[in-house]
């Protein structure tokens, strides 16, 4: 395994390069736990733009989120299928999470969730049926303002493909490492720019890291002269 310092340096250089000159991503802060859960479940395996379109259709079709909670999976798939690639899986995740919230709080407006404290809130979320590390981190970041960096499976594959993390690390190890490298104030920005690059047909990472490597080699060569 490489020295983690090397991974740390490369991650920070890539992050700084990707956000340089780019418009600062607008953080999707939300005080609505349920809406955040539905949105992040929708964008777990597809672009956020598709998730936003699907969320609008859900809001137009269903009377409220409780109506969505008790809806048949087939009905949800019919509504979101044109936007969400893995619609059946996503529909099951949404209803599982909504039912988990309802079973714990006997409603979908858990007023005491935010007041539970960040540590307790994370523990509560992690126990919900249908919860994933990505969904949990996204909710912690956007709803509670916690220091969390959401990573989709595609983002993790991207980090591994560009030699930015150890290929043997699982999602938990990867997330833990990234959160140690990225400050809380930069968490959403990191998520946004890395996610965007990971979803491009031709990500910029390879070129950026290659150029960084060449620059380092030139500096090393000059220092020897």
N, C-alpha and C positions, 0 to 999 in steps of 0.2 A: 504494500500500500504506500502511496506517495505521502510525503510529509503534508499534513493538512494546511501548513502555511502556504504551500504552493497553490492549493485550491483556493484558499482565502484571497490571495493576491490576484489570481486570475478572475475570480468572481467580481471583486471590487473594480478591476480595470474594465471588465465587460459592462458592468452596470453603469459606470461613469461614462463610458463611450456611447452606450445606447441612449442615455438620457441627455447627453450633450446636444444642445441646440434644439431638442425636441420640446414640445409643449408639455408642461407638467401635468401628468394624469390627474383628473379630477376624482378625488376619493369618493367612493360610493357609500358614504356614511348613511346609516339607516337606523331609525328608532323602532322600526317595525320588525320584530324578530321573525314573524311568520313569513312576511314578504321576502325577507332576506333569505330564509331557508328555502323557499320555493325557487327564487331566482338562482341561488348558487347550485341547487340540485339540477336546474335546467342547464346551467353553463359548465357543469362538471366535465362533460364530454363533447362540448361544442362551443363555438365562439360566443362571446357575450352578446354580440349583435343578434344572433339567432335566439338566444335566451330572452332578450328584451322583447323580441317580436312574439315569442311564445307566451311570455308573461302577460302581454297585452291581450292576447286571445283568451287566455284563462280568465282574466279579469272581466272581459266582455261576455264570456259564455256562462260562467258560474255566478250564482246569486251572491255568494261570499266564499271565503276560504273554508268555512265549515261544509258548505255544499261540495267544494272540491275534495275535502277530506273523505266524504262518504261516497264519492263518485266511483263508478266502475272504471277499471284500468282502461278498458276498450274505449270508453267515452273520452278519457283524457288523451289517449293516443290519437284519437280522431281529431282532437283540437290542436295538438302540438306537433303531430307527425310530420308536417311539411317543413318544420323548422329544426326539429330535434332528431338527430341521426338514430340514437338509441332510445326512441320514444317509449317502448314498453318498460325497459329498465328504469328510465327516468320517472315514468308515471308511478311505478311501484315504490321508488325511493321517496317521492313526494308524499304519497298517501301514508307510507310507513312512518315518516317523520312527523306528519301532522297528527297522526293517531298517537304517536309517542308523547307529543306535547299535550294532547287532549287527555290522555290517560293519567298524566302526572298532575296537570292543573285543573282538569275538568272544564277546560275552556281553551280557546285559542288566543286569549289575551292575558298571558301570564304576567300580571303587573309586578310580581315580586322577583321575576327572573333577573332583571338588571341589578336589583338591589342585593342579590345574593353574593356579589363580589366576584371578581374575575376567576379566581381559582375554583370556587364552588360552581360557578356557571359553566366552566369548562368540564368539570366532572359530571355535571348534569347532562350536558350536551353529548358527551362521549358515551353515555349509557343509553341514549335514544336509539331505538331500532331504526336501521337505515342510515345511521350517521357514518360518515367517512372522515378521515383526517383533513381532507381538503375542505369539506363543508364546515367542519368544526372551526378550522383556522379562519375561514372567510367570515363566519359569523362573529367570532371573537374579535377580529380586526375591525369589521365595519359596523357592528352593532354595539360592541362594548369598548372599542378603542384600545384593545389589548395589543401587546407586542406579539404579533403572529404574522407569518408569511404563508399564505395559501399556495399550494403547489399541486397542479393537476398532474395526472400520470404523464401527459405529453410534455409538460415542463420538466419533470424528473428525467424522462428519456432524453430530452434536449440537453440537460445539464451533464448527463453521463456521456452522451455522444460527443460533446465538446470538451471532455476531460476536465470538467469543473468540479466533479465530486467522485468519490470512490464508486466504481461500478458495482461493488458488492453491497453497498448500503441499501437498506429498505427505505420506504417512505418516511418512517419515523426518524431514522437516523439522519436522513437527508434534511428533513425539515428542521430538526434540532440544530444541525450544523449551520444551515443557512441563517437561521434566526440569530445565531451567535455572530455572524458576519455583518448582518444588516440591522441598523438601528431602528427603533420603533418609529421614529419620524420618517424613515425612508421605506418602511415595510410595504405600504400600498404602492408606492412608486416602483419599487423593485418588482412586485407582483405584476404590475401593469406592463412594464417594458419587457420583462422576460417572457411573460405570456404572449405578448404581441409578436416578439421575434420568433418564439417557438412555433407559432402558427403560420409563419410566412412560408411560401413555397421555397424560397431561398433565404434562410435566416442569415443575419449579418454576423452572427457570432464567429463563424469560422474565419472570415476575412479579418475581423477585428483582432482576434487572438493571434492569427498568423502575422499580422502587421506588428503586433506587440512583441512577438517572439523575434522578428527580424530586427526591430529596434534594439532589443536587449542584446542580441548577438553583435550588432554594430558597436554598441557601447563597450561591450566586453572586449572586442577586437581592438578598439582604440586605446583602451586602458593598458593593453599588453605592449603597445608600441612605445 
